[in-house]
Amino acid sequence: MKINRSSPLTAARFVSLLFLCLTPVYGQKAGTRAATERTLREVDVQWAAAAQARDFEKVMSYYSATAIELPPNEPPARPGKRSINPGRPSSRPQARR
């Protein structure tokens, strides 16, 4: 019977990887997570209001300088704010139901 000596090493790697992946999730304090979620929800509401008001400058302020738009069924646009077109139907916010 041949012994597979790589399995203990593989198991150790798996456990280490699992630990590293879960550390950021469980490392945050509950108050910090709630504050982060609240901030993200507030920013989402502000972005939606700017998009609904068709405030181009305000909407574009939420994009990074290297943002890439990924419209459905089309190739990705070139990187950068200048290549993003908020007037395109794929860039418009969808109505919430």
C-alpha positions in Angstrom: 0.0 0.0 0.0 1.4 3.3 -1.1 1.2 6.2 1.5 0.3 9.6 0.1 2.7 11.9 2.0 1.4 15.1 0.4 -2.0 14.9 2.1 -0.9 16.2 5.6 0.8 19.1 3.8 -2.3 19.7 1.6 -4.5 19.7 4.7 -2.2 22.1 6.5 -2.3 24.5 3.5 -6.0 24.3 3.3 -6.5 25.1 7.0 -4.0 28.0 6.8 -5.8 29.3 3.7 -9.2 29.0 5.4 -7.9 30.8 8.5 -6.5 33.7 6.4 -9.7 34.0 4.5 -11.9 34.2 7.6 -9.7 36.5 9.6 -10.9 39.7 8.0 -14.5 38.8 8.5 -14.2 37.8 12.1 -11.5 40.3 12.9 -13.9 43.3 12.6 -15.8 44.5 15.6 -19.6 44.4 15.3 -19.8 48.2 15.7 -17.3 48.7 12.9 -19.2 46.4 10.6 -22.5 48.2 11.3 -20.9 51.6 10.8 -19.4 50.5 7.5 -22.8 49.1 6.3 -24.5 52.3 7.3 -21.9 54.4 5.4 -22.3 52.3 2.3 -26.1 52.5 2.4 -25.9 56.3 2.8 -23.5 56.6 -0.2 -25.8 54.4 -2.2 -28.7 56.7 -1.5 -26.7 59.7 -2.4 -25.5 58.2 -5.7 -29.1 57.2 -6.6 -30.3 60.7 -5.9 -27.6 62.2 -8.1 -28.4 59.7 -10.9 -32.1 60.4 -10.7 -31.4 64.2 -10.8 -29.2 63.5 -13.8 -26.3 65.4 -12.1 -23.5 64.1 -14.3 -20.6 65.6 -12.3 -22.0 64.2 -9.0 -22.5 60.7 -10.5 -19.0 60.7 -12.0 -17.5 61.8 -8.6 -18.3 58.2 -7.4 -16.1 56.6 -10.1 -12.4 56.1 -9.6 -9.9 57.5 -12.2 -9.3 53.9 -13.5 -12.9 52.7 -13.5 -14.1 50.4 -16.3 -17.7 50.2 -17.3 -18.9 46.6 -18.1 -22.1 47.0 -20.1 -24.1 43.9 -20.7 -23.6 42.1 -24.0 -20.9 44.5 -25.1 -17.1 44.6 -24.7 -15.7 46.5 -21.8 -15.1 50.2 -22.3 -11.6 51.6 -22.1 -10.4 52.3 -18.5 -11.0 55.8 -17.2 -13.8 58.2 -16.4 -13.8 59.6 -19.9 -14.9 56.3 -21.4 -17.8 55.9 -19.1 -21.1 57.1 -20.5 -23.8 57.5 -17.8 -26.4 58.3 -20.5 -26.1 54.7 -21.9 -29.1 52.6 -20.9 -26.8 50.1 -19.1 -25.5 52.9 -16.9 -28.8 54.1 -15.7 -30.0 53.0 -12.3 -32.6 50.4 -12.3 -35.9 51.1 -10.7 -36.3 49.3 -7.3 -39.4 47.2 -7.0 
